[in-house]
Amino acid sequence: QVQLVESGGGLVQAGGSLRLSCAASGRTFSSYAMGWFRQVPGKEREFVAAIDWSGGSTYYPDSVKGRFTVSRDNAKNAVYLQMNSLKTADTAVYYCAAASTYCSGYGCYAVANEYDYWGQGTMVTVSS
């Protein structure tokens, strides 16, 4: 069982930066792949970033590649999402998620159903 709590959301102007954190409970955190998704009302949850259990591999969709960076600290049971050059289109509720099963690549990490545990979300609002 893993419990996830996101923090770091808020209001920022376009072009600015935010760093989201996700604190995880449980002694097996290092065995989980971690993902970040976002969702706006009326739309499906969208993949934002993922990182494998070791932190050695990361995955991003084209919409955030080069602007967002995912990282993790297994000693602190935490995963982070550094978001730079934010756009108004990045406005959403951001969720972190943990996947206990093995993922073979982007096509797996980008699918919300592959993740077993979810946080409650943190709101990010980017103003123009």
N, CA, C and O atoms as a GROMACS GRO file, in nm:
protein
  512
    1GLN      N    1   0.084  -0.118   0.000
    1GLN     CA    2   0.000   0.000   0.000
    1GLN      C    3   0.088   0.124   0.000
    1GLN      O    4   0.185   0.133   0.076
    2VAL      N    5   0.055   0.219  -0.084
    2VAL     CA    6   0.129   0.344  -0.093
    2VAL      C    7   0.029   0.459  -0.086
    2VAL      O    8  -0.073   0.459  -0.154
    3GLN      N    9   0.060   0.556  -0.004
    3GLN     CA   10  -0.019   0.679   0.001
    3GLN      C   11   0.064   0.793  -0.054
    3GLN      O   12   0.182   0.808  -0.020
    4LEU      N   13   0.002   0.874  -0.138
    4LEU     CA   14   0.073   0.981  -0.207
    4LEU      C   15   0.008   1.116  -0.175
    4LEU      O   16  -0.114   1.129  -0.176
    5VAL      N   17   0.092   1.214  -0.146
    5VAL     CA   18   0.043   1.348  -0.116
    5VAL      C   19   0.123   1.449  -0.198
    5VAL      O   20   0.244   1.463  -0.181
    6GLU      N   21   0.053   1.520  -0.288
    6GLU     CA   22   0.118   1.622  -0.369
    6GLU      C   23   0.117   1.756  -0.298
    6GLU      O   24   0.030   1.784  -0.215
    7SER      N   25   0.215   1.839  -0.334
    7SER     CA   26   0.221   1.975  -0.285
    7SER      C   27   0.297   2.060  -0.385
    7SER      O   28   0.361   2.007  -0.476
    8GLY      N   29   0.289   2.191  -0.367
    8GLY     CA   30   0.366   2.281  -0.451
    8GLY      C   31   0.288   2.352  -0.559
    8GLY      O   32   0.343   2.437  -0.629
    9GLY      N   33   0.161   2.318  -0.574
    9GLY     CA   34   0.081   2.387  -0.674
    9GLY      C   35   0.055   2.531  -0.633
    9GLY      O   36   0.081   2.572  -0.520
   10GLY      N   37   0.002   2.607  -0.727
   10GLY     CA   38  -0.029   2.746  -0.698
   10GLY      C   39  -0.053   2.825  -0.823
   10GLY      O   40  -0.075   2.770  -0.931
   11LEU      N   41  -0.049   2.956  -0.809
   11LEU     CA   42  -0.071   3.048  -0.919
   11LEU      C   43   0.062   3.106  -0.964
   11LEU      O   44   0.141   3.152  -0.882
   12VAL      N   45   0.086   3.102  -1.094
   12VAL     CA   46   0.211   3.153  -1.148
   12VAL      C   47   0.181   3.218  -1.283
   12VAL      O   48   0.087   3.180  -1.352
   13GLN      N   49   0.260   3.316  -1.319
   13GLN     CA   50   0.243   3.381  -1.449
   13GLN      C   51   0.306   3.297  -1.559
   13GLN      O   52   0.400   3.221  -1.536
   14ALA      N   53   0.253   3.313  -1.678
   14ALA     CA   54   0.310   3.243  -1.792
   14ALA      C   55   0.459   3.277  -1.804
   14ALA      O   56   0.501   3.391  -1.788
   15GLY      N   57   0.537   3.173  -1.833
   15GLY     CA   58   0.682   3.188  -1.839
   15GLY      C   59   0.752   3.157  -1.708
   15GLY      O   60   0.874   3.144  -1.703
   16GLY      N   61   0.674   3.144  -1.602
   16GLY     CA   62   0.731   3.118  -1.472
   16GLY      C   63   0.754   2.970  -1.447
   16GLY      O   64   0.739   2.887  -1.537
   17SER      N   65   0.792   2.939  -1.324
   17SER     CA   66   0.827   2.802  -1.286
   17SER      C   67   0.757   2.763  -1.157
   17SER      O   68   0.725   2.847  -1.073
   18LEU      N   69   0.734   2.634  -1.143
   18LEU     CA   70   0.685   2.574  -1.020
   18LEU      C   71   0.751   2.439  -1.003
   18LEU      O   72   0.787   2.374  -1.101
   19ARG      N   73   0.765   2.398  -0.880
   19ARG     CA   74   0.815   2.265  -0.850
   19ARG      C   75   0.713   2.192  -0.766
   19ARG      O   76   0.683   2.232  -0.653
   20LEU      N   77   0.661   2.084  -0.820
   20LEU     CA   78   0.566   2.000  -0.747
   20LEU      C   79   0.642   1.889  -0.676
   20LEU      O   80   0.741   1.836  -0.726
   21SER      N   81   0.592   1.856  -0.559
   21SER     CA   82   0.648   1.745  -0.483
   21SER      C   83   0.539   1.643  -0.456
   21SER      O   84   0.421   1.676  -0.446
   22CYS      N   85   0.580   1.520  -0.444
   22CYS     CA   86   0.489   1.411  -0.410
   22CYS      C   87   0.558   1.327  -0.303
   22CYS      O   88   0.660   1.264  -0.329
   23ALA      N   89   0.501   1.327  -0.185
   23ALA     CA   90   0.554   1.249  -0.074
   23ALA      C   91   0.480   1.117  -0.066
   23ALA      O   92   0.357   1.112  -0.068
   24ALA      N   93   0.557   1.011  -0.056
   24ALA     CA   94   0.499   0.876  -0.054
   24ALA      C   95   0.524   0.809   0.080
   24ALA      O   96   0.631   0.823   0.140
   25SER      N   97   0.425   0.735   0.125
   25SER     CA   98   0.442   0.653   0.245
   25SER      C   99   0.471   0.511   0.200
   25SER      O  100   0.446   0.474   0.085
   26GLY      N  101   0.524   0.431   0.290
   26GLY     CA  102   0.550   0.292   0.256
   26GLY      C  103   0.697   0.264   0.237
   26GLY      O  104   0.770   0.348   0.184
   27ARG      N  105   0.739   0.148   0.279
   27ARG     CA  106   0.880   0.113   0.275
   27ARG      C  107   0.927   0.063   0.141
   27ARG      O  108   1.046   0.043   0.120
   28THR      N  109   0.833   0.042   0.046
   28THR     CA  110   0.872  -0.013  -0.083
   28THR      C  111   0.865   0.091  -0.194
   28THR      O  112   0.852   0.057  -0.312
   29PHE      N  113   0.875   0.218  -0.157
   29PHE     CA  114   0.863   0.325  -0.256
   29PHE      C  115   0.960   0.305  -0.371
   29PHE      O  116   0.924   0.328  -0.487
   30SER      N  117   1.081   0.264  -0.342
   30SER     CA  118   1.184   0.253  -0.446
   30SER      C  119   1.153   0.146  -0.550
   30SER      O  120   1.218   0.141  -0.654
   31SER      N  121   1.055   0.062  -0.524
   31SER     CA  122   1.021  -0.041  -0.620
   31SER      C  123   0.913   0.004  -0.719
   31SER      O  124   0.879  -0.070  -0.811
   32TYR      N  125   0.859   0.125  -0.700
   32TYR     CA  126   0.751   0.174  -0.784
   32TYR      C  127   0.804   0.269  -0.891
   32TYR      O  128   0.889   0.354  -0.864
   33ALA      N  129   0.752   0.254  -1.009
   33ALA     CA  130   0.766   0.359  -1.108
   33ALA      C  131   0.666   0.469  -1.070
   33ALA      O  132   0.558   0.441  -1.018
   34MET      N  133   0.703   0.593  -1.098
   34MET     CA  134   0.618   0.705  -1.058
   34MET      C  135   0.582   0.789  -1.180
   34MET      O  136   0.663   0.808  -1.271
   35GLY      N  137   0.461   0.837  -1.180
   35GLY     CA  138   0.416   0.919  -1.291
   35GLY      C  139   0.347   1.045  -1.243
   35GLY      O  140   0.300   1.053  -1.130
   36TRP      N  141   0.342   1.143  -1.332
   36TRP     CA  142   0.265   1.264  -1.310
   36TRP      C  143   0.163   1.276  -1.424
   36TRP      O  144   0.195   1.256  -1.541
   37PHE      N  145   0.042   1.307  -1.386
   37PHE     CA  146  -0.065   1.331  -1.481
   37PHE      C  147  -0.132   1.463  -1.446
   37PHE      O  148  -0.113   1.517  -1.337
   38ARG      N  149  -0.210   1.514  -1.539
   38ARG     CA  150  -0.286   1.634  -1.511
   38ARG      C  151  -0.424   1.623  -1.574
   38ARG      O  152  -0.445   1.547  -1.669
   39GLN      N  153  -0.516   1.700  -1.518
   39GLN     CA  154  -0.653   1.692  -1.566
   39GLN      C  155  -0.722   1.827  -1.551
   39GLN      O  156  -0.709   1.894  -1.448
   40VAL      N  157  -0.796   1.864  -1.654
   40VAL     CA  158  -0.882   1.981  -1.648
   40VAL      C  159  -1.025   1.931  -1.658
   40VAL      O  160  -1.050   1.825  -1.715
   41PRO      N  161  -1.120   2.006  -1.603
   41PRO     CA  162  -1.260   1.961  -1.605
   41PRO      C  163  -1.308   1.932  -1.746
   41PRO      O  164  -1.286   2.010  -1.839
   42GLY      N  165  -1.375   1.818  -1.761
   42GLY     CA  166  -1.432   1.781  -1.889
   42GLY      C  167  -1.337   1.710  -1.983
   42GLY      O  168  -1.375   1.671  -2.094
   43LYS      N  169  -1.211   1.693  -1.938
   43LYS     CA  170  -1.113   1.626  -2.023
   43LYS      C  171  -1.055   1.506  -1.952
   43LYS      O  172  -1.062   1.494  -1.830
   44GLU      N  173  -0.998   1.415  -2.031
   44GLU     CA  174  -0.935   1.296  -1.974
   44GLU      C  175  -0.804   1.334  -1.906
   44GLU      O  176  -0.742   1.436  -1.936
   45ARG      N  177  -0.765   1.248  -1.814
   45ARG     CA  178  -0.638   1.269  -1.746
   45ARG      C  179  -0.525   1.254  -1.849
   45ARG      O  180  -0.525   1.160  -1.928
   46GLU      N  181  -0.431   1.346  -1.846
   46GLU     CA  182  -0.325   1.354  -1.946
   46GLU      C  183  -0.190   1.322  -1.883
   46GLU      O  184  -0.157   1.373  -1.776
   47PHE      N  185  -0.114   1.238  -1.949
   47PHE     CA  186   0.019   1.203  -1.904
   47PHE      C  187   0.112   1.322  -1.915
   47PHE      O  188   0.111   1.394  -2.014
   48VAL      N  189   0.194   1.342  -1.811
   48VAL     CA  190   0.287   1.455  -1.807
   48VAL      C  191   0.432   1.409  -1.798
   48VAL      O  192   0.520   1.464  -1.866
   49ALA      N  193   0.458   1.310  -1.715
   49ALA     CA  194   0.596   1.265  -1.697
   49ALA      C  195   0.595   1.134  -1.619
   49ALA      O  196   0.500   1.104  -1.546
   50ALA      N  197   0.702   1.057  -1.635
   50ALA     CA  198   0.719   0.935  -1.557
   50ALA      C  199   0.866   0.909  -1.536
   50ALA      O  200   0.951   0.954  -1.613
   51ILE      N  201   0.895   0.834  -1.431
   51ILE     CA  202   1.032   0.799  -1.398
   51ILE      C  203   1.033   0.656  -1.346
   51ILE      O  204   0.946   0.617  -1.270
   52ASP      N  205   1.132   0.580  -1.388
   52ASP     CA  206   1.135   0.441  -1.344
   52ASP      C  207   1.183   0.433  -1.199
   52ASP      O  208   1.215   0.535  -1.138
   53TRP      N  209   1.187   0.311  -1.145
   53TRP     CA  210   1.214   0.293  -1.002
   53TRP      C  211   1.351   0.348  -0.961
   53TRP      O  212   1.368   0.397  -0.850
   54SER      N  213   1.448   0.339  -1.052
   54SER     CA  214   1.584   0.381  -1.018
   54SER      C  215   1.610   0.528  -1.046
   54SER      O  216   1.708   0.584  -0.999
   55GLY      N  217   1.521   0.589  -1.124
   55GLY     CA  218   1.547   0.726  -1.167
   55GLY      C  219   1.632   0.733  -1.293
   55GLY      O  220   1.665   0.842  -1.340
   56GLY      N  221   1.667   0.619  -1.347
   56GLY     CA  222   1.754   0.616  -1.463
   56GLY      C  223   1.686   0.645  -1.595
   56GLY      O  224   1.751   0.682  -1.692
   57SER      N  225   1.555   0.628  -1.599
   57SER     CA  226   1.480   0.653  -1.723
   57SER      C  227   1.362   0.744  -1.693
   57SER      O  228   1.290   0.726  -1.596
   58THR      N  229   1.345   0.842  -1.781
   58THR     CA  230   1.233   0.934  -1.768
   58THR      C  231   1.159   0.943  -1.901
   58THR      O  232   1.216   0.916  -2.007
   59TYR      N  233   1.034   0.982  -1.894
   59TYR     CA  234   0.948   0.984  -2.013
   59TYR      C  235   0.859   1.108  -2.008
   59TYR      O  236   0.807   1.146  -1.903
   60TYR      N  237   0.844   1.170  -2.124
   60TYR     CA  238   0.763   1.292  -2.134
   60TYR      C  239   0.688   1.294  -2.267
   60TYR      O  240   0.739   1.245  -2.368
   61PRO      N  241   0.569   1.351  -2.268
   61PRO     CA  242   0.504   1.375  -2.396
   61PRO      C  243   0.565   1.499  -2.461
   61PRO      O  244   0.633   1.577  -2.394
   62ASP      N  245   0.543   1.517  -2.588
   62ASP     CA  246   0.600   1.631  -2.660
   62ASP      C  247   0.553   1.764  -2.602
   62ASP      O  248   0.625   1.863  -2.609
   63SER      N  249   0.433   1.765  -2.545
   63SER     CA  250   0.376   1.891  -2.495
   63SER      C  251   0.456   1.953  -2.381
   63SER      O  252   0.446   2.073  -2.359
   64VAL      N  253   0.534   1.872  -2.309
   64VAL     CA  254   0.610   1.926  -2.196
   64VAL      C  255   0.760   1.900  -2.208
   64VAL      O  256   0.837   1.950  -2.126
   65LYS      N  257   0.801   1.823  -2.307
   65LYS     CA  258   0.942   1.787  -2.320
   65LYS      C  259   1.026   1.913  -2.335
   65LYS      O  260   0.994   2.003  -2.413
   66GLY      N  261   1.134   1.918  -2.259
   66GLY     CA  262   1.221   2.035  -2.261
   66GLY      C  263   1.182   2.142  -2.161
   66GLY      O  264   1.260   2.233  -2.134
   67ARG      N  265   1.062   2.132  -2.107
   67ARG     CA  266   1.016   2.231  -2.008
   67ARG      C  267   0.999   2.168  -1.869
   67ARG      O  268   1.025   2.233  -1.768
   68PHE      N  269   0.957   2.044  -1.864
   68PHE     CA  270   0.933   1.975  -1.737
   68PHE      C  271   1.043   1.871  -1.713
   68PHE      O  272   1.094   1.810  -1.807
   69THR      N  273   1.077   1.853  -1.586
   69THR     CA  274   1.175   1.752  -1.548
   69THR      C  275   1.124   1.677  -1.425
   69THR      O  276   1.089   1.736  -1.324
   70VAL      N  277   1.120   1.546  -1.437
   70VAL     CA  278   1.079   1.462  -1.325
   70VAL      C  279   1.204   1.402  -1.261
   70VAL      O  280   1.299   1.366  -1.330
   71SER      N  281   1.202   1.393  -1.129
   71SER     CA  282   1.313   1.334  -1.056
   71SER      C  283   1.258   1.266  -0.931
   71SER      O  284   1.142   1.287  -0.894
   72ARG      N  285   1.340   1.187  -0.868
   72ARG     CA  286   1.296   1.120  -0.747
   72ARG      C  287   1.412   1.107  -0.650
   72ARG      O  288   1.529   1.107  -0.690
   73ASP      N  289   1.378   1.097  -0.524
   73ASP     CA  290   1.474   1.074  -0.418
   73ASP      C  291   1.421   0.957  -0.336
   73ASP      O  292   1.334   0.974  -0.251
   74ASN      N  293   1.473   0.839  -0.363
   74ASN     CA  294   1.419   0.720  -0.296
   74ASN      C  295   1.450   0.721  -0.146
   74ASN      O  296   1.377   0.660  -0.068
   75ALA      N  297   1.554   0.789  -0.106
   75ALA     CA  298   1.587   0.798   0.036
   75ALA      C  299   1.484   0.881   0.111
   75ALA      O  300   1.462   0.862   0.231
   76LYS      N  301   1.420   0.973   0.040
   76LYS     CA  302   1.319   1.060   0.101
   76LYS      C  303   1.177   1.019   0.064
   76LYS      O  304   1.081   1.085   0.103
   77ASN      N  305   1.164   0.911  -0.011
   77ASN     CA  306   1.031   0.867  -0.055
   77ASN      C  307   0.956   0.981  -0.126
   77ASN      O  308   0.841   1.010  -0.094
   78ALA      N  309   1.023   1.043  -0.219
   78ALA     CA  310   0.964   1.160  -0.284
   78ALA      C  311   0.993   1.162  -0.433
   78ALA      O  312   1.096   1.113  -0.479
   79VAL      N  313   0.901   1.219  -0.506
   79VAL     CA  314   0.920   1.243  -0.649
   79VAL      C  315   0.882   1.388  -0.676
   79VAL      O  316   0.794   1.444  -0.610
   80TYR      N  317   0.949   1.448  -0.772
   80TYR     CA  318   0.935   1.590  -0.798
   80TYR      C  319   0.904   1.614  -0.945
   80TYR      O  320   0.939   1.533  -1.031
   81LEU      N  321   0.839   1.724  -0.972
   81LEU     CA  322   0.816   1.768  -1.109
   81LEU      C  323   0.853   1.916  -1.117
   81LEU      O  324   0.781   2.002  -1.066
   82GLN      N  325   0.966   1.944  -1.180
   82GLN     CA  326   1.008   2.082  -1.203
   82GLN      C  327   0.946   2.129  -1.333
   82GLN      O  328   0.968   2.068  -1.438
   83MET      N  329   0.869   2.236  -1.326
   83MET     CA  330   0.799   2.287  -1.443
   83MET      C  331   0.849   2.428  -1.474
   83MET      O  332   0.833   2.520  -1.394
   84ASN      N  333   0.909   2.443  -1.589
   84ASN     CA  334   0.962   2.572  -1.633
   84ASN      C  335   0.888   2.620  -1.757
   84ASN      O  336   0.817   2.544  -1.823
   85SER      N  337   0.904   2.746  -1.787
   85SER     CA  338   0.841   2.807  -1.906
   85SER      C  339   0.693   2.771  -1.914
   85SER      O  340   0.644   2.728  -2.019
   86LEU      N  341   0.626   2.788  -1.805
   86LEU     CA  342   0.486   2.747  -1.798
   86LEU      C  343   0.398   2.828  -1.892
   86LEU      O  344   0.421   2.946  -1.917
   87LYS      N  345   0.297   2.759  -1.945
   87LYS     CA  346   0.202   2.818  -2.036
   87LYS      C  347   0.062   2.812  -1.975
   87LYS      O  348   0.036   2.732  -1.885
   88THR      N  349  -0.027   2.894  -2.024
   88THR     CA  350  -0.164   2.890  -1.973
   88THR      C  351  -0.225   2.752  -1.996
   88THR      O  352  -0.311   2.709  -1.920
   89ALA      N  353  -0.182   2.684  -2.102
   89ALA     CA  354  -0.234   2.549  -2.132
   89ALA      C  355  -0.191   2.446  -2.029
   89ALA      O  356  -0.244   2.335  -2.028
   90ASP      N  357  -0.096   2.481  -1.943
   90ASP     CA  358  -0.052   2.388  -1.838
   90ASP      C  359  -0.143   2.393  -1.715
   90ASP      O  360  -0.127   2.314  -1.622
   91THR      N  361  -0.237   2.484  -1.715
   91THR     CA  362  -0.329   2.493  -1.603
   91THR      C  363  -0.412   2.366  -1.589
   91THR      O  364  -0.478   2.323  -1.683
   92ALA      N  365  -0.406   2.306  -1.470
   92ALA     CA  366  -0.475   2.178  -1.447
   92ALA      C  367  -0.453   2.137  -1.302
   92ALA      O  368  -0.375   2.198  -1.229
   93VAL      N  369  -0.523   2.032  -1.263
   93VAL     CA  370  -0.491   1.964  -1.138
   93VAL      C  371  -0.386   1.858  -1.171
   93VAL      O  372  -0.405   1.777  -1.263
   94TYR      N  373  -0.278   1.858  -1.097
   94TYR     CA  374  -0.168   1.766  -1.122
   94TYR      C  375  -0.171   1.655  -1.016
   94TYR      O  376  -0.184   1.680  -0.897
   95TYR      N  377  -0.158   1.533  -1.065
   95TYR     CA  378  -0.161   1.414  -0.979
   95TYR      C  379  -0.031   1.336  -0.993
   95TYR      O  380   0.023   1.322  -1.102
   96CYS      N  381   0.018   1.284  -0.883
   96CYS     CA  382   0.125   1.186  -0.893
   96CYS      C  383   0.064   1.048  -0.873
   96CYS      O  384  -0.040   1.033  -0.809
   97ALA      N  385   0.131   0.949  -0.928
   97ALA     CA  386   0.080   0.813  -0.926
   97ALA      C  387   0.196   0.714  -0.918
   97ALA      O  388   0.307   0.743  -0.960
   98ALA      N  389   0.166   0.598  -0.862
   98ALA     CA  390   0.266   0.493  -0.844
   98ALA      C  391   0.221   0.366  -0.914
   98ALA      O  392   0.106   0.325  -0.904
   99ALA      N  393   0.315   0.305  -0.985
   99ALA     CA  394   0.287   0.181  -1.058
   99ALA      C  395   0.372   0.070  -1.000
   99ALA      O  396   0.495   0.081  -0.994
  100SER      N  397   0.308  -0.037  -0.959
  100SER     CA  398   0.381  -0.149  -0.898
  100SER      C  399   0.424  -0.252  -1.001
  100SER      O  400   0.515  -0.331  -0.974
  101THR      N  401   0.360  -0.254  -1.117
  101THR     CA  402   0.396  -0.352  -1.218
  101THR      C  403   0.501  -0.295  -1.312
  101THR      O  404   0.514  -0.174  -1.327
  102TYR      N  405   0.574  -0.385  -1.375
  102TYR     CA  406   0.682  -0.344  -1.464
  102TYR      C  407   0.627  -0.277  -1.589
  102TYR      O  408   0.532  -0.326  -1.650
  103CYS      N  409   0.688  -0.164  -1.626
  103CYS     CA  410   0.653  -0.096  -1.750
  103CYS      C  411   0.771  -0.104  -1.845
  103CYS      O  412   0.885  -0.083  -1.804
  104SER      N  413   0.745  -0.135  -1.969
  104SER     CA  414   0.853  -0.157  -2.065
  104SER      C  415   0.893  -0.032  -2.142
  104SER      O  416   0.994  -0.034  -2.212
  105GLY      N  417   0.817   0.074  -2.131
  105GLY     CA  418   0.855   0.194  -2.205
  105GLY      C  419   0.745   0.297  -2.204
  105GLY      O  420   0.649   0.287  -2.128
  106TYR      N  421   0.760   0.397  -2.289
  106TYR     CA  422   0.670   0.511  -2.290
  106TYR      C  423   0.524   0.469  -2.302
  106TYR      O  424   0.437   0.521  -2.233
  107GLY      N  425   0.498   0.375  -2.390
  107GLY     CA  426   0.360   0.334  -2.416
  107GLY      C  427   0.290   0.279  -2.293
  107GLY      O  428   0.168   0.279  -2.285
  108CYS      N  429   0.368   0.232  -2.201
  108CYS     CA  430   0.312   0.180  -2.075
  108CYS      C  431   0.303   0.291  -1.972
  108CYS      O  432   0.198   0.309  -1.909
  109TYR      N  433   0.409   0.364  -1.954
  109TYR     CA  434   0.413   0.469  -1.852
  109TYR      C  435   0.308   0.578  -1.877
  109TYR      O  436   0.264   0.644  -1.782
  110ALA      N  437   0.270   0.597  -2.000
  110ALA     CA  438   0.178   0.706  -2.034
  110ALA      C  439   0.031   0.671  -2.011
  110ALA      O  440  -0.057   0.755  -2.030
  111VAL      N  441   0.004   0.549  -1.971
  111VAL     CA  442  -0.134   0.502  -1.956
  111VAL      C  443  -0.174   0.508  -1.809
  111VAL      O  444  -0.112   0.443  -1.725
  112ALA      N  445  -0.278   0.584  -1.780
  112ALA     CA  446  -0.319   0.602  -1.640
  112ALA      C  447  -0.357   0.470  -1.573
  112ALA      O  448  -0.334   0.452  -1.454
  113ASN      N  449  -0.415   0.379  -1.650
  113ASN     CA  450  -0.460   0.252  -1.592
  113ASN      C  451  -0.345   0.164  -1.544
  113ASN      O  452  -0.368   0.067  -1.471
  114GLU      N  453  -0.221   0.195  -1.584
  114GLU     CA  454  -0.107   0.117  -1.539
  114GLU      C  455  -0.067   0.150  -1.395
  114GLU      O  456   0.014   0.079  -1.335
  115TYR      N  457  -0.123   0.256  -1.340
  115TYR     CA  458  -0.084   0.303  -1.208
  115TYR      C  459  -0.184   0.255  -1.102
  115TYR      O  460  -0.306   0.256  -1.124
  116ASP      N  461  -0.131   0.214  -0.989
  116ASP     CA  462  -0.214   0.154  -0.885
  116ASP      C  463  -0.258   0.253  -0.778
  116ASP      O  464  -0.365   0.237  -0.718
  117TYR      N  465  -0.178   0.354  -0.754
  117TYR     CA  466  -0.206   0.447  -0.645
  117TYR      C  467  -0.197   0.590  -0.696
  117TYR      O  468  -0.114   0.623  -0.781
  118TRP      N  469  -0.285   0.673  -0.643
  118TRP     CA  470  -0.293   0.813  -0.687
  118TRP      C  471  -0.300   0.905  -0.566
  118TRP      O  472  -0.356   0.870  -0.462
  119GLY      N  473  -0.243   1.023  -0.583
  119GLY     CA  474  -0.260   1.127  -0.483
  119GLY      C  475  -0.390   1.202  -0.505
  119GLY      O  476  -0.467   1.171  -0.596
  120GLN      N  477  -0.412   1.301  -0.421
  120GLN     CA  478  -0.538   1.377  -0.427
  120GLN      C  479  -0.531   1.493  -0.526
  120GLN      O  480  -0.634   1.552  -0.560
  121GLY      N  481  -0.412   1.525  -0.572
  121GLY     CA  482  -0.395   1.630  -0.671
  121GLY      C  483  -0.359   1.764  -0.610
  121GLY      O  484  -0.392   1.794  -0.496
  122THR      N  485  -0.292   1.845  -0.690
  122THR     CA  486  -0.259   1.982  -0.651
  122THR      C  487  -0.285   2.072  -0.772
  122THR      O  488  -0.248   2.039  -0.885
  123MET      N  489  -0.349   2.186  -0.748
  123MET     CA  490  -0.391   2.274  -0.856
  123MET      C  491  -0.277   2.363  -0.901
  123MET      O  492  -0.209   2.425  -0.819
  124VAL      N  493  -0.257   2.369  -1.031
  124VAL     CA  494  -0.161   2.462  -1.090
  124VAL      C  495  -0.239   2.554  -1.184
  124VAL      O  496  -0.308   2.509  -1.275
  125THR      N  497  -0.226   2.684  -1.159
  125THR     CA  498  -0.292   2.783  -1.243
  125THR      C  499  -0.188   2.875  -1.302
  125THR      O  500  -0.112   2.939  -1.230
  126VAL      N  501  -0.184   2.882  -1.435
  126VAL     CA  502  -0.090   2.968  -1.504
  126VAL      C  503  -0.168   3.082  -1.568
  126VAL      O  504  -0.255   3.059  -1.653
  127SER      N  505  -0.138   3.202  -1.527
  127SER     CA  506  -0.209   3.320  -1.577
  127SER      C  507  -0.131   3.385  -1.691
  127SER      O  508  -0.009   3.377  -1.698
  128SER      N  509  -0.205   3.451  -1.778
  128SER     CA  510  -0.141   3.517  -1.893
  128SER      C  511  -0.097   3.658  -1.859
  128SER      O  512  -0.041   3.728  -1.944
   0.00000   0.00000   0.00000
